Amino acid sequence: MKISHELPLSLMHNAYEWNDYDYCLPHLIDKYNQYKLFFQKSRLDKRFIIMDNGLFEGVVHTTEDLIEKIHLIQPNIFIVPDEWNDANATLRNAKSWMINYKQGLPKSVELMAVCQGKDLLELTTTYQILVDLGYTHIAFNHSSIAYQSLGHEDHLKNSMYGRMEFIRRLVEKSIIRKTVYHHLLGCSLPQEFMAYKDWDFIKSVDTSNPILVGAEGERYSDNGILWKPKNKLEHYFEKNFDDKLEDIIFNVDKFKQYIK
């Protein structure tokens, strides 16, 4: 499984060492020239790039803006716009991008769609329809409302076990398409990734969790952690981490151990 940790500006020079590929947040391209230049260099260096659509960061892009960013960076994969917990809206967007926009994108760009839904059945149906629409790249998000039906008192444990259970059901019912490129969007608790060692159809994950936990001066244990930082990456984006670097490096290395 390829790993990419979204990094603040002061740590981006470590990306080629810490990350197997680069994960691009398009709204930061306009906000920080250093960020834009990094991804332009990443493309010149023929790095593997996945570009997000901004949903988790709460950013709403126009279609025109996203297409402009795609042409600028030319990612290997672009995640088409989805809607939290809304299968119908997500499928409408997925169909629209496949029919109306894919042909106008660089030929090297593959479209990825995200499974969304209010329960595990909707998530499963969304997965099947995305395959029928011709998607060969599909993502599973880490924070679906569907995961909260498992009954754990802890929200983070529900999120962790919920995604694991969703994927397990796809496997158990022989719905999973092992020729599809599957991506894990984000992380609730990092120990989740110990569960995927035998599922080689999951090709990549993106998460800033090791960075954010390290930025709080905390380290992963061998069994993970039971909490999640409240602030997202952008809260730390312009900060210096010289005094937290050892904690961050420790977590980056420990995360790699989780998935081996």
N, C-alpha and C positions, 0 to 999 in steps of 0.2 A: 504494500500500500504506500503510495507516494504521499508525503506530508508537506504542507506549506503552513507556516506560521506568519500571519500578518504582523508586520513589524513597524514600530514607530520610526520616525526619520533618523534618529540618532543610532539606530541599530540596523538600518537597511543595508549597510555595507557587509553585514554578516549573512545576507540572504542566500548567496550561492553556497555557503558552507552549511548553513542550518537547514535549508529547504531543498526538497527534491524538485520543486517547481515553484512558480510565482503566481500569487493570487491577487488579482487587481480589483480594487474598489473604485469604480469610475468617477465618483464625485470628487475624489482626492486628486485626480488628474488636473482639474481646473484650479484646485485650491493650493497645490504645492508643486512648483516647477521641478523640485528635486525628485518628487514622486513620478512625475511624467517622464523625466529623463531616465529614471531607473528602468521603467518599463520599455521605453524605446531602446535602451541598451540591451535589456533582456531579450527583446525580439531580435536585435542584431546578432546576439550571442546564441540564437536559436534555442533559447530556454522554452520549456513547456509552460504555457500561461493559461490560466482560467480567469475569465472576467465575470464578476458578479453583476447583479442588476440593482443593488442598493436597498432591497427590502428590509434586511435585518438592521441596517443603519438608519432606517426611517427616511431614506432619501427617495423622492419621486422624480424620476427622469422622464423627459419626453422621449418618444420613440426616435425622433430625429437626433437627439443628443446621444442616445445609446449607439445608434448606427455610426455617428461621427466618431465616437470613442473606439468602436470596433475597427473602423478603418484606420484609425491612428495607431492602435496597439497591435492589431491583427492577432488576437488570442487564438490558441488552439481550440478553446471551448468558450462559448458565451452562454451564460445562464439566462434564459428568457424570463421576462417579468412574470412573477407569480403573486398570489394574494394569500395572506395568512388564513389558513383553515378553510379556504373557499375553493372547493374542487371545481365548481363550474366556471368561475372567473379564471382560475389558473388554466383550465383546459381551453377556454376561449383564446387566452393569450398564446398558449402553446400552438394551437391550430393556426392562429393569425400569423405568427412569426414563421411557421413552417411554410405556409402558402404564400404570404405576401412579401416577406423580407429576405428569406434565406438566399434566393437566387441573386440578390443584389449585394450580398456580402462576399468578402474574399473567399475563394474556394477552399482555403485551408481551415476555415472556421467551422467548427461543428456546433450545433445548437444542443443545449442541455435543458431539460425541464425538471421541475421540482414536484414531488408528490405532495399534495395538500388535501386536507379533508377534516371533517369534524369527528370521525371515528375510524377505527382500523378498516372497516369495510369500505368506506369512501376512499381511504388511502390506497387500498388494494385495487379498487375500480379505476382510480386515477392512473395508477401504474399501468394497468392493462390497456387503457385507452391511449396513453402516451406511446406505448409500444405500437398500437394499431395506427397511430398517426405518423409513424415512421421514426420516432425518436430512438436513437442508438446510444444516447447519453442521458442518464436519469439520476437525480439527486434525492437524497432523503434528508430532510431538515431535522434539527435536534430539538425543536421546541413546539411541536404540534399539540393542539388541545386534545387530539385523539389519544395521546400518550397518558393523559391524566386519568383515564378511565381504569387504570390498573389498580388503583386503590391504596397506594402507598401514601402515608401521611406527608412525606417529604416530596415537594414539587420536583426537585432535581433528580431524585431517584426515579420518580415516575417518568420523567423525560428520558433518562438513561435507559431504563428497562423497557420503556415503551417503544423506542426505536429498535432496540434489539428484538423485541417481540414481533414487531411489524415485519422485520426482515426474516425472522425465523418462520413466520407464517407463510411468507412468499416462497420460502424454500420448501417447507413441509408440504404445501399444496402444489408444488411443481409449477408455480406461476413465474418465479424468477427466471429471467432470460440471461443465461450466463455469458452470452455473447455481447450483452449490453455493458457499456462502461458505467459503473455505479460510483457515485461520489457521496461522501458524508459531509453535510454542511454543518460546521460548528460543533460545539461540545458543551454538554451540561456538566458531566463529571468525567475526567480523563480515563478512569479505569474501565469505562465502557469499551475502549478500543482493544482491551485484552480479549474480548469475546469474538473478534473477527478474524483471528489468525488462520482459521481453516476455510474462510470464505474468500477465495481468491478472485471472485467476481467483483469485489469492492476494490476499486483501483486507486482511490485517493481520498484525502481528508484535508479540510482547511480549518484551522482554529488558532486563535490568539491566546487561548487559555494558559499555556505554559509561560507566555510573556507576561500576561496580566497578573498571574499568581506570583511570579517572580518580582514584578514591580511592587507588590505589596510586601516584599521581603519574606515570602513564604516559599517552602519547598514541598514538592510531592513526596509522599511516602511510597514504599514498594506497592502499597495497595490503593494508591490514589489519594483523593481528598474528599471531603464531604460538604464543601462549600464552593461557591463561585463568586468571583469579584463582581461587584455591582456595576462598576464603570466599564464601558466599552473601550476599544483601542483608541478611539479618537480623543478620549479624555487625556491620554498619555502621549499623544502623537508628537508634540513638540518638546517633550521633556527629555532630560539627560538621565541615563541610568548607570552611571559609573559606580555608584554605591550599591546597586542591586544586580550588577552584571553576573556575579557568581551564582546568585539564586536563579537568574533567568537561564543561564547556561545549564545549570543542574536540571532544571525542569525540561528544557529542550531535549537533553540527553535521556532523561527518564521516560519522556513520552515515546521516544524511539524504542526504548526497551519494552514498553507496554504492547506495541504492535508486532514485535518480533516473535 
